[in-house]
């Protein structure tokens, strides 16, 4: 048996290509195969975040999600179709690894923090050498651009999904210090209400596409409508003042 | 009045110098002044994380913490002494900015995630131009090296400090999905008990100095003693299986 290639899960950071790590840039320059997830018809955030940093000789493998809108995770049809999609993607990349090619999978943010890469890793790590390169998360990119220190001293940070039911959201906000709410999308009215109830609305900041050219940052209380991007993030910095 | 310099809060990542961003590396190559925090007698994690990446001509400004061990944050003497320390550090860097020099402050991990930089930022941002460069957090470095996906789908992540009282720790663990406990240090016995009570001990992983040469990674249940480094981190990956 010849040498098998290595699978690299490469965190490419929050969007600005200059925010990938030196190690990510080195690996992307050297691998013969670069794979990335994208929604049909879109470039994909991870692909955009490496603009100017790919080896022009590399084969690009685009992995098109089978859905263009988010469905409830509990939907068994959705889960089955996604599992089938990840099976096929793993088989396609596995064939290249078996031929001895190294393969890098681009991951927006950090590969092990809400990343699709985990689904490939689960399938390929038992039989192939995998290395994961951490990345700067979208939330770090967002609070940096908002120039807002998030946590100080012994404060806790709670990261929630905007898709949670209202009661659970309210329950998890209670007693939290700093909060990040991801996947805002169609959930902004519910999130706003939960934050107001928890006394956190005044501190809340809405950020869309932090570190990217289309970046938007505003106090949530100043946002007149409840329209929000799927990748929109709400930040509630901890209330503690620096010393 | 001449042009004032810019203050850069530069996230240098979890420890491995190759995990800083391209932007951090570019700024560190160009600034005439590089400041960093350290405990007396130690090199400082942030300083080590940029080995090989500083301009040899740059002036290094070492900011020695006034304490070598952590005291309770509530101690008024501790708070006053730290506030005085940050006042002096801000004055010293501010003088260089006023002379027109750009100043980079090295920040282990991400500057706005439990970073000392926030204390300088509060003091200097009202009067000086500040730019913050996000970084890969220590926790990302640790879960990457442990090869452990942390959060999937709609799971929540809770980041806690090991210094919390036992009851609060138990309260915040209940109902959480993925958990990171920072500042483990002398608190490991208490943390272990709280995790066992929450049914999370089996999933827990102890990581020390992730991505650094002295890295240690083991299942917490396999750790025979409760000795832990101040910078030790406990990871509890979410229980959800990838699709």
Interface residues (C-beta under 8 A of the other chain):
Chain A: X11 X13 X14 X16 X17 X18 X19 X20 X21 X22 X23 X25 X26 X73 X79 X82 X83 X86 X110 X111 X112 X113 X114 X115 X118 X119 X121 X122 X125 X130 X132 X133 X134 X135 X136 X137 X140 X141 X143 X144 X147 X148 X149 X150 X151 X152 X153 X154 X155 X156 X157 X158 X159 X160 X161 X163 X164 X171 X172 X175 X183 X211 X241 X242 X243
Chain B: X11 X13 X14 X16 X17 X18 X19 X20 X21 X22 X23 X25 X26 X73 X79 X82 X83 X86 X110 X111 X112 X113 X114 X115 X118 X119 X121 X122 X125 X130 X132 X133 X134 X135 X136 X137 X140 X141 X143 X144 X147 X148 X149 X150 X151 X152 X153 X154 X155 X156 X157 X158 X159 X160 X161 X163 X164 X171 X172 X175 X183 X211 X241 X242 X243
